[in-house]
């Protein structure tokens, strides 16, 4: 059951990524540390930001979602 839930979450995250310069309503930019490197991921919440980071960086040893950022500063 756990593996099925994990596959379902990965499927949802893979199919919910939009390539759009304008963020969707409710989306935030998240600061994520991946093996000591800072990357920025757009997501609805902390959990999806972590899952998107896992998908983008499958060989990463340490993924840590730090904080949501104000999108107005990066536009």
C-alpha positions, 0 to 999 in steps of 0.5 A: 500500500505504501509503494502504491501511494508513493507511485500515485504521488509521483504520477500526480507530481509528474503530470501537474508540472506546467511550463508557464512563465506566469505562476498559477494561483496558489503557487509559491516559490520554495527554497530547497537545499539539494545536497547543500545547493540552493534551488528554487521550485514552484509548488502549492505546498511543502510536500509537493516541493519536496516531491518535485525536488526528488523527481528533478534530482533522483540521486540526491542524498539530502533534500530539505525544503527551507521556506516559501519565498515572495514571488514579487521579489523574483518577477 
